[in-house]
Amino acid sequence: MESFTTRDVARLLGLTETQVRSQARAGFLTPERGPRNGYRFSFQDLVLLRTARELAQARVPPHRIRRALRDLARQLPGGRSLSEIRITANGHTILVHEGDAAWNPESGQIQIDFAGAEPPGRPAALSRTLRTDAPVCVESRTAWEWFDLGLELEAADPAQSCHAYCQALSIDPELSDAHVNLGRLLQLAGRTREAIEHYGRSLRRDGTDPTGAFNLGTALEELGRWRAALSAYLRALEIDPRFADAHFNLARLYEQLGRRTEAIRHLRAYKQLVD
């Protein structure tokens, strides 16, 4: 597989070379040394650096990112890489997703499903099995108005945002944007199988947005369904051949499956799109 210089990584991920070298010294990467003792990063290193960048963009403090990734790397069984699991931020909390489980690598605590901690008076639509046929509230809103409300609430109140998307779907069960966003919230809460159902429903209508297919791929990966995930990412590229993240994830998956030729092809497509 191709290796990457510090300059390559900085250009691909929008980081400075100083930031890349700093991350290389943090203890969760395994770069080799090339000519003149410069770092040579593997594709797995690139995946992890990209994850660290996304966590930083979610305003997780740098020292917590490094500590969490370093500790997590030590906890993994021999032969496993951090690039094989999904790491996200929920607010300032770092979460590791694998299958239907989500936990905080800093505390070791399992992530509590937000539907299970619903205070009294909150809508019943947030039961363990979400109902998309929940009755519409007395307030007269269209499906798109409920959708817009869900967008506004996502950061401050994911549970209420989830309810708003359910209300939108009770009016228009085929509103693909609501299925995608509801699926993402469920996936972040560790409810991967429910998320997959919503992503799948988002693809029933012909559209020009590849997000549902891409998110479906990430959810299928969490369950170890690699070939189904490949199909989902390829579906995303059918909709939008310039979807760089789909090329990136395909390259990573193909490499894990030992299909190096396809991995290199998609990695090069990714590099061309982000250069």
C-alpha positions in Angstrom: 0.0 0.0 0.0 1.1 3.5 -0.6 2.8 5.5 2.2 2.5 9.2 2.9 5.0 11.8 3.8 4.3 14.5 6.4 3.6 16.9 3.6 1.1 14.5 1.9 -0.8 14.0 5.1 -0.9 17.7 5.8 -2.3 18.5 2.3 -4.9 15.6 2.4 -6.3 16.5 5.8 -5.9 20.2 5.9 -3.4 20.2 8.7 -0.1 21.9 9.1 3.1 19.8 9.0 3.8 20.7 12.6 0.4 19.3 13.6 1.0 16.1 11.8 4.4 15.6 13.4 2.9 16.4 16.8 0.3 13.7 16.3 3.0 11.2 15.2 4.7 11.6 18.5 1.4 11.2 20.5 1.7 7.4 20.7 -1.4 6.1 18.8 0.2 6.0 15.3 2.9 3.7 13.9 4.7 5.7 11.3 8.0 4.4 9.8 11.0 6.4 9.0 12.0 7.1 5.4 14.8 8.9 3.7 16.5 11.6 5.9 14.6 10.2 8.9 11.3 11.7 7.7 8.0 10.1 8.8 6.3 7.7 6.3 2.6 7.2 7.3 0.5 4.1 6.4 -3.1 4.3 5.2 -4.1 3.2 8.8 -2.2 6.2 10.2 -4.0 8.4 7.7 -7.4 7.0 8.9 -6.5 7.8 12.5 -5.2 11.2 11.8 -8.4 12.0 10.0 -10.4 10.8 13.0 -8.3 13.0 15.3 -9.0 16.0 13.0 -12.8 15.3 13.1 -12.7 15.1 16.9 -10.8 18.4 17.0 -13.4 19.9 14.8 -16.0 18.8 17.3 -14.1 20.9 19.9 -12.7 18.0 21.9 -9.5 19.3 23.5 -6.3 18.0 21.9 -4.9 16.4 25.0 -8.1 14.4 25.5 -8.0 13.2 21.9 -4.4 12.0 22.2 -5.0 10.3 25.6 -8.2 8.6 24.4 -6.7 7.3 21.2 -3.5 6.2 23.0 -5.4 4.4 25.7 -7.7 2.8 23.2 -4.8 1.5 21.1 -3.4 -0.2 24.2 -6.8 -1.8 25.0 -7.3 -3.4 21.6 -6.5 -7.1 21.2 -3.3 -7.9 19.4 -3.5 -7.5 15.6 -6.4 -5.1 15.7 -6.0 -1.5 14.6 -7.8 1.6 15.7 -8.7 2.2 12.1 -11.1 -0.8 12.3 -13.5 0.9 14.8 -15.5 4.0 14.6 -14.7 6.9 16.9 -16.9 10.0 17.2 -17.7 12.9 19.4 -21.0 13.5 21.1 -20.6 17.1 22.4 -17.2 17.0 24.1 -17.5 13.3 24.9 -15.5 10.8 22.8 -17.4 7.6 21.9 -16.2 4.3 20.4 -18.8 2.5 18.3 -18.6 -1.2 17.6 -21.8 -3.1 16.6 -24.7 -1.8 18.7 -22.4 -0.9 21.6 -21.0 2.6 22.2 -18.7 3.5 25.1 -16.5 6.2 26.4 -12.8 5.1 26.2 -11.8 7.6 28.8 -14.1 6.4 31.5 -14.9 2.9 30.2 -18.6 3.6 30.7 -21.2 2.3 28.2 -23.1 5.1 26.5 -26.7 5.3 27.8 -29.3 5.3 25.1 -30.9 8.8 25.2 -34.3 7.3 24.7 -34.0 5.4 28.0 -33.3 8.5 30.1 -36.2 10.5 28.9 -37.6 12.8 31.6 -41.4 12.9 32.3 -43.4 14.8 29.9 -41.3 14.1 26.8 -42.9 12.7 23.7 -43.6 8.9 23.7 -42.1 8.6 20.2 -38.7 8.1 21.9 -39.4 4.5 23.0 -36.8 1.9 22.5 -38.4 0.9 19.2 -39.1 4.2 17.5 -42.5 4.7 16.0 -42.5 6.6 12.7 -46.3 6.6 12.8 -46.5 8.6 16.0 -49.5 10.9 16.1 -49.0 14.5 14.9 -49.0 17.1 17.7 -51.8 19.6 18.0 -49.5 22.2 16.6 -50.1 22.5 12.8 -46.7 21.9 11.2 -45.8 20.5 7.8 -43.3 17.6 7.5 -40.6 20.0 6.4 -41.3 22.3 9.3 -40.9 19.4 11.7 -37.7 18.5 9.8 -36.3 22.1 10.2 -37.2 22.0 13.9 -35.2 18.7 14.2 -32.2 20.4 12.6 -32.4 23.3 15.1 -32.6 20.9 18.1 -29.9 18.4 17.2 -27.0 20.1 19.1 -28.9 21.2 22.1 -31.4 18.3 22.6 -30.9 15.2 20.5 -33.9 13.5 22.1 -36.3 16.2 21.1 -34.6 16.5 17.7 -35.3 12.7 17.2 -39.0 13.3 18.1 -39.2 16.1 15.6 -37.9 13.9 12.8 -40.4 11.2 13.9 -43.2 13.7 13.6 -42.0 14.7 10.1 -42.0 11.0 9.1 -45.5 10.5 10.6 -46.7 13.1 8.0 -44.4 12.0 5.1 -43.0 8.5 5.7 -40.8 8.8 2.6 -39.1 12.1 3.6 -35.6 10.8 2.9 -33.8 13.7 4.6 -35.6 13.0 7.9 -34.7 9.3 7.6 -31.0 10.2 7.1 -30.8 12.6 10.1 -32.8 10.3 12.4 -30.6 7.4 11.4 -27.5 9.5 12.2 -28.8 10.3 15.7 -29.7 6.7 16.3 -26.2 5.6 15.1 -24.5 8.1 17.5 -26.6 6.6 20.3 -25.4 3.1 19.6 -28.7 2.0 18.0 -27.0 0.8 14.8 -29.6 -1.6 13.5 -32.4 1.0 13.8 -30.1 3.5 12.0 -29.6 1.0 9.2 -33.4 0.7 8.7 -33.8 4.4 8.4 -30.8 4.8 6.0 -32.3 2.1 3.8 -35.7 3.8 3.7 -33.9 7.0 2.7 -32.7 5.3 -0.5 -36.1 4.2 -1.7 -36.7 7.4 -3.6 -34.4 8.3 -6.4 -32.4 11.3 -5.3 -29.2 13.3 -5.8 -28.0 13.1 -2.2 -25.5 10.3 -1.5 -25.5 10.8 2.3 -28.0 8.1 3.1 -25.9 5.5 1.2 -22.7 6.7 2.8 -24.1 6.6 6.3 -25.5 3.2 5.6 -22.0 2.0 4.8 -20.6 3.3 8.1 -23.4 1.6 10.1 -22.9 -1.7 8.3 -19.2 -1.5 9.0 -20.0 -1.2 12.7 -21.7 -4.5 12.5 -18.8 -6.1 10.6 -20.8 -6.4 7.4 -17.9 -5.4 5.2 -19.3 -6.5 1.8 -22.6 -4.9 2.4 -20.8 -1.7 3.5 -18.8 -1.8 0.2 -22.0 -2.0 -1.8 -23.4 1.0 0.2 -20.3 3.1 -0.5 -20.4 2.1 -4.2 -24.1 3.2 -4.2 -23.0 6.6 -2.8 -20.5 6.9 -5.7 -23.2 6.0 -8.2 -25.2 9.0 -7.0 -22.1 11.3 -6.7 -18.8 10.0 -8.2 -17.0 13.0 -6.6 -18.0 12.0 -3.0 -14.4 12.0 -1.6 -15.3 10.4 1.7 -16.9 7.4 0.0 -13.6 6.8 -2.0 -11.7 7.1 1.3 -13.8 4.5 3.1 -13.8 2.2 0.1 -10.0 2.4 0.0 -9.8 1.5 3.7 -12.2 -1.4 3.4 -10.6 -2.8 0.3 -7.3 -2.8 2.1 -8.7 -4.6 5.1 -10.1 -7.2 2.7 -6.7 -7.6 1.0 -7.9 -6.2 -2.3 -5.0 -3.8 -2.8 -5.6 -2.9 -6.4 -9.1 -1.5 -5.7 -7.8 0.1 -2.5 -5.1 2.1 -4.4 -7.6 3.1 -7.1 -10.0 4.6 -4.6 -7.3 6.2 -2.6 -5.9 7.9 -5.7 -9.4 9.1 -6.5 -9.7 10.5 -3.0 -6.4 12.3 -3.3 -7.4 13.8 -6.7 -10.6 15.1 -5.2 -9.2 16.7 -2.1 -6.0 18.2 -3.7 
